[in-house]
Amino acid sequence: MPYEFKFPDVGEGIHEGEIVKWLVKEGDKVKADAPLGEIETDKAIVEMPSPKTGTILKIHVQAGGVIHVGEVMVTILEEGESAEDGKKHLEQKASATSPAPYTGSVVGFVEEAKEVSPIYGTKQQAVPAQQSAGTMATPAVRNMAKQLNVDLNAIKGTGTGGRITIEDVQKAGKGTVQTAQAAPAESPGFKKVRKYDFFGYVDRVQLKGIKKATANKMAESIFTAAQLTNMHEADVTDLWALREKEKPNYEKEGIKLTLMPYIVKAVAASLMQHHNLNASLEGEEIVLKKYYNIGVAVDSEEGLVVPVVKGAQNKDVKTIAQDIQKMANDVQTRKVNMMDLKGGTFTISNLGSVGVGFFTPIINYPESAILGVGRMAEKPVVRNGKVEIRKILPLSLTYDHRIVDGAQAARFALELIRRLEKLDFENPEVKEEH
Amino acid sequence: MAVANVVQAVTMALRQELARDKNVVVMGEDVGVNGGVFRATDGLQKEFGPNRVIDTPLAELGIVGAAIGMAVNGLRPVAEIQFSGFMYGPFDQLLSHAARIRGRSRGRFTCPLVVRTPYGTGIKALELHCESGESLFAHVPGLKMVVPSNPYDAKGLLAAAIRDPDPVIFYEPMRIYRAIKQDIPEEEYFVPLGKANVIQQGDQITLIAWGAMVKTCQEAIEKLNGKYSIELIDLRTINPYDAETVLNSVKKTGRCVIAHEAQRTCGFAAELIASINEKVLLSLQAPVVRVTGPDVSVPFAKLEGYYLPDVSRIIKGIEKVMSF
């Protein structure tokens, strides 16, 4: 294959040279190291020795032309190669020309000027116009002029140093707009949303609907009420047995019986003796409620919803069970009556179904307490000096310490536990004055 | 008169000053026998001998440190640092010593030193060869920071820098080393330090740039083809910059765009805008817009086009200010 003699990278920042003259012509025979021609770089004129012995096949850059590093200067047919080889080679090259690949160099590619530019600027440096300083006004004044459609150039400023003041613009814009300070037009407003933060990619979900209401409610509660939580365990072995016994009867009426209706009933009855836990704080007054509306938190696709069993003290367990089932159903099918979600005085939250034991529920403000029901589990407990296996239900009672003292809360809890353990769902004898 | 590009203009200035004053000394890596990585000192050692044009070891800290000692003792060294990316080693020498000699000696000594160094991107050079650190040096009191944008200024500014009694950082824009040729006087002339050049007068908007970015701004103005009356200012000296020319121009036009290659945050445009706000706020008709490199290290060759502000970005900046 014929040898392509490329203009080498000689370093020193030289990228190009000018062919001063050729000492050979196409068809000439050359010996290795014999001079081919002269080339001028930034630095000097140098002779180019032939790298090969052979015949000059083609001179690519004529005398006077400029050659860049990596470009072929001359193609030499080496000894033993036929003229036919040379022809084929040149044809191939002609059809597929590719620029020399960039090989990287500290000095990079420095662009070469093609023509001579004039000297920049005027020789006689024109003194920057000391003419009129133009209109002087603060950005605020300019903004108002824009709003009022006032041409600042047409106003004579009355402020310091001829500055145009807000009053000047207002005077000039009188009649065009009623109010002096026209509100800046609402921008059509597009929001910049980044799909990432400093540490990686993120999704952004608009807080809305129930989730937004819950967020606001929870924040209001936690920043308003002084909340703390007492934790108790109730032995519900007998209650469980009762529920197991009643279950088939309820099922006949299409009711799925859980422990919840019993708990609601027991809570309502216990609250009748502990009004502070069925209360709210209004200014300097504690409002003690004489109705017992027990909210039961329901987890739905849209978020947390709390339908309320109204007047739980006057309902039997079965009615409560029916109420809860219906309202929970309505919540899931998004048909719940708004009135069913209002008027609660005490809330029960059940995380037992998802495996939680004790937790610290947040009060459904402005109520004064909330009961968290955990997961019932069989545990070894000591009864009459013997270890027995009993069904234990963890209860977490959060209360507003502004209204309820710790001991009051504990007494309420003990009453509730007594009722759950003794299966006592009768209302206490309380003198109601209404 | 002689046609010269920026490198040749630098050589002319060096030759002129070497011939004029025997105290002038050129020093740096490969500046002597080799003639410099960009040929800026080509032929000077042959002409003035190895005591005047000195090849140094590959040690930037040593080059500048030695030059400071020479300057304090009465010579006028012109040190070459091959690329501005290697200026951060000797930065300590410049900041802690060169810039402080005058104050440290209560004015009895000065440090008449010039450090020449090529800077800037746009030529597909390697990492650390492409930075624009002018505002780093401009931040140091006692250092002068000069950036020519064409051969005429390169020769005149370098001659002025060599005769200046204080240390001058002379930033040479690689991208236009050979890209601009001018017919410049062979005899002695100066372009004074601290004076900006109003390349083109206009009364609607002030466009400020320096170094290689001036050429890009000229191309942008050409492309806008008379759409706006643009006043183009070449700052020429970054520190101390010509506040009078800048502020008078902005006062006149009320609008301003500043273009620089350096990264945006704390780039020199920030300083200019602060001064404009302090002095001529009442004349501003629109916020001043910066067209700059982004806040990243200058990327490798393939991506440098995304980094370097180009004609379209400058036009975009001008349109933004004009349509405010």
Contacts between the chains, C-beta under 8 A, distances in Angstrom:
chain1	res1	chain2	res2	distance
A	12	B	34	6.1
A	12	B	35	7.0
A	12	B	37	7.3
A	12	B	39	7.1
A	13	B	36	7.6
A	13	B	37	5.3
A	13	B	38	5.0
A	13	B	39	5.6
A	14	B	39	7.9
A	42	B	39	4.9
A	42	B	42	6.8
A	43	B	35	6.5
A	43	B	39	6.8
A	43	B	42	6.2
A	102	B	124	6.8
A	102	B	301	7.5
A	104	B	126	6.8
A	104	B	301	7.7
A	105	B	125	7.4
A	105	B	126	7.8
A	106	B	37	7.1
A	106	B	83	7.5
A	106	B	125	6.0
A	106	B	126	5.5
A	106	B	129	5.9
A	107	B	37	6.2
A	107	B	38	6.5
A	107	B	123	7.5
A	107	B	125	6.2
A	107	B	174	7.8
A	108	B	123	3.5
A	108	B	124	4.5
A	108	B	125	3.4
A	108	B	126	7.6
A	108	B	129	7.2
A	108	B	174	7.3
A	108	B	301	7.4
A	109	B	123	5.3
A	109	B	124	5.4
A	110	B	38	7.6
A	110	B	123	5.4
A	110	B	174	6.4
A	110	B	175	7.4
A	110	B	177	5.1
A	110	B	178	5.1
A	110	B	179	7.3
A	111	B	123	7.4
A	111	B	175	7.0
A	111	B	176	7.5
A	111	B	178	6.5
A	111	B	179	4.0
A	112	B	178	4.9
A	112	B	179	6.8
A	113	B	5	5.8
A	113	B	178	6.1
A	113	B	179	5.3
A	113	B	180	5.3
A	113	B	181	4.0
A	115	B	181	7.1
A	116	B	3	5.7
A	116	B	181	4.8
A	116	B	182	6.2
A	116	B	183	5.7
A	117	B	150	7.0
A	117	B	180	5.4
A	117	B	181	6.5
A	117	B	182	5.4
A	118	B	182	7.2
A	119	B	150	7.7
A	119	B	152	4.8
A	119	B	182	5.9
A	119	B	183	7.9
A	119	B	184	7.3
A	120	B	149	7.1
A	120	B	150	5.3
A	120	B	152	6.8
A	120	B	153	7.1
A	120	B	197	6.0
A	120	B	199	4.8
A	120	B	214	7.7
A	120	B	234	6.5
A	121	B	197	4.4
A	121	B	198	5.9
A	121	B	199	4.8
A	121	B	200	7.9
A	121	B	234	7.3
A	122	B	198	7.6
A	125	B	197	7.6
A	125	B	198	6.7
A	126	B	198	6.8
A	126	B	201	6.3
A	128	B	198	6.7
A	128	B	244	7.8
A	128	B	245	5.9
A	128	B	248	4.0
A	128	B	249	5.7
A	128	B	252	6.8
A	129	B	203	7.8
A	129	B	248	7.4
A	129	B	252	5.4
A	130	B	248	7.3
A	131	B	252	7.3
A	133	B	251	5.7
A	133	B	252	7.9
A	133	B	283	6.5
A	134	B	251	6.7
A	134	B	252	6.5
A	134	B	254	5.9
A	134	B	283	5.5
A	135	B	254	7.7
A	135	B	283	7.4
A	136	B	282	4.1
A	136	B	283	6.0
A	137	B	282	6.1
A	138	B	281	6.9
A	138	B	282	6.1
A	139	B	281	7.5
A	139	B	284	6.9
A	142	B	285	6.7
A	163	B	282	6.1
